[in-house]
Each structure stands twice: as C-alpha cells, then as structure tokens.
Amino acid sequence: MNRVLVVDDEPQIVRALVINLRARKYEVDAAHDGATALQLAAARHPDVIVLDLGLPDMDGVEVIRGLRGWTRVPIIVLSARQASDEKVEALDAGADDYVTKPFGMDELLARLRAAVRRATPGGPEDGAATVETESFTVDLAAKKVNRDGADVRLTPTEWHLLEVLVRNTGRLVSQKQLLQEVWGPSYGTESNYLRVYMAQLRRKLESDPAHPRHFITEPGMGYRFET
C-alpha cells in the first residue's frame, strides 16, 4: 500500500484528497504548513507528496528544496499559481510534476499513479532497455528507433532529446533541464531550439504530428513523453 503526504492549508481540498485517496487504498497523512510537512516526510517516509505552494509559514518551493536535500520522493505540486516562471521555479527546485488549481481529481490521481510507478524500480530510468508505444519502439541500449518495422534516422541532437524524455517517461521535464542536458550547462532560455527539434521528432515518430499523443507540450513549463 502506497503512502501519500498531502500538504495544503485549504481544509476542503485536504478533505477531498484524503477521501479520494483512501477510497483507492492509499494511506494518507496531511500537513497544513511547511514545517509539519517536513517533519511528517521524515517520520512517515511517503511514496509521493502532493504539495501546495502557498503555505502559511513558508513558500512551497522552500519545502521542495528542504526535501531534496535528503530524499528523491516524487513531489507533485498542486497550486493556484498560473505564472510560468513560478511553475518553472518549482520544477527547477526539484518538483516532478505540476497540476494547476482548480484541478480534476481524475487527472491528479493519474499523475499520482504515474509518479508512484516511476519511483518503483524497473521503470525506463532504472535501466529498461526498450520502451514501446503503439507507433514506435525506442531501444535505449542500441540507440535505435523502429517505426512500422523500419529504423528511423535521427540526428544526434534528436536522439539525445528523445533519450532524456524517454528516460523520464510520464514525468514533466522542464525546458531548462532539457536544454542543459542536450545542449549544455550554458543553455537555459533558448526555448526556440526545443520547439524546432520537438517538431522534428513529432514529424518522424507521431502518427499525427499536429495532434501528438507521445510528445506532449506543457505550455510555459516543458515537455512530457507518454507511451
């Protein structure tokens, strides 16, 4: 049974999350401020944390940084903050995903299940050699992509971008992280690079590049690969 730590100072949201999570057989702890959240995380060792940024005693980004000092537990930010720079700040601090309030419970639960799966040994980032979709197969070890029985020719940059996304399947990867991992540490704001190369990957791999199923844009934040 997976344990979830819910951190939010709005009682009605905490109550709704606790009811829905317990109905789905999760164990749930709740904190209404950052200090309690850090204490519970250390004492209860949750499998995933759902975290609001607007807490009464400290900013949620400070909580993320405090957690990342000692744990890699998945953190899903749940916040009313809509500005792109605030979302990026949370992701750069170490959050794994970002859901904006008001939110759909089904979407949040799907993101939570994906976060738990990724944290379980055996996901692509833990050494799985092959990732399959309905349209194509990515062989990470051989550095090859096969679509409809034929190898797809990718440039080195296209492959590197694809590899970073596939190793983070289901996880939102920020623009800054992608730029720094693919182009180097001196990059971070050249989002036009990403737009160009993501368009090329979609053209080569998506069945309908105009309506992508696998290479998803999260506006203002980054990209997500879904199988």
Long-range contacts (C-beta under 8 A, 24 or more apart in sequence): 1-25, 1-26, 1-27, 2-26, 2-27, 2-47, 2-48, 2-116, 3-27, 3-28, 3-29, 3-44, 3-45, 3-46, 3-47, 4-28, 4-29, 4-46, 4-47, 4-48, 4-49, 4-50, 4-112, 5-29, 5-30, 5-31, 5-37, 5-40, 5-41, 5-44, 5-46, 5-48, 5-49, 5-50, 6-30, 6-31, 6-50, 7-31, 7-32, 7-34, 7-37, 7-49, 7-50, 7-51, 7-52, 7-55, 7-60, 7-63, 8-32, 8-50, 8-51, 8-52, 8-78, 9-33, 9-52, 9-54, 9-55, 9-56, 10-52, 13-52, 13-78, 13-101, 16-105, 17-50, 17-108, 20-105, 20-109, 21-109, 24-109, 32-56, 33-57, 33-58, 34-58, 34-59, 34-60, 34-62, 34-63, 34-66, 37-63, 38-63, 38-66, 38-67, 41-67, 41-71, 41-73, 42-70, 45-73, 46-73, 47-73, 47-74, 47-116, 47-119, 48-73, 48-74, 48-75, 48-76, 48-112, 48-115, 48-116, 48-119, 49-73, 49-74, 49-75, 49-76, 50-76, 50-78, 50-108, 50-112, 51-75, 51-76, 51-77, 51-78, 51-95, 52-77, 52-78, 52-79, 53-77, 53-79, 53-81, 53-86, 53-90, 54-79, 54-80, 54-81, 60-90, 61-89, 61-90, 61-93, 64-90, 64-93, 64-94, 64-95, 65-93, 65-94, 67-94, 68-93, 68-94, 72-119, 73-119, 74-115, 74-116, 74-118, 74-119, 76-108, 76-111, 76-112, 76-115, 78-103, 78-108, 84-219, 84-220, 84-221, 87-220, 87-221, 88-174, 88-175, 88-176, 88-220, 88-221, 88-222, 91-172, 91-174, 91-177, 91-221, 91-222, 92-174, 92-176, 92-177, 96-171, 96-172, 97-171, 97-172, 98-172, 98-218, 98-221, 114-170, 114-171, 115-170, 115-171, 117-170, 118-168, 118-169, 118-170, 118-171, 123-169, 124-166, 124-167, 124-168, 124-169, 125-167, 125-168, 125-169, 131-166, 131-169, 131-227, 132-227, 133-213, 133-214, 133-227, 135-205, 135-206, 135-207, 135-213, 135-214, 136-205, 138-162, 138-166, 140-166, 140-167, 145-205, 147-204, 147-205, 152-204, 152-205, 154-201, 154-204, 155-200, 157-182, 157-183, 157-197, 158-197, 158-200, 158-201, 158-204, 161-194, 161-197, 161-198, 161-201, 162-201, 165-215, 165-223, 165-224, 165-225, 166-225, 168-225, 169-225, 169-226, 169-227, 170-224, 170-225, 170-226, 170-227, 171-224, 172-218, 172-221, 172-222, 172-223, 172-224, 173-222, 173-223, 173-224, 174-221, 174-222, 175-221, 175-222, 175-223, 177-222, 178-222, 178-223, 194-223, 198-223
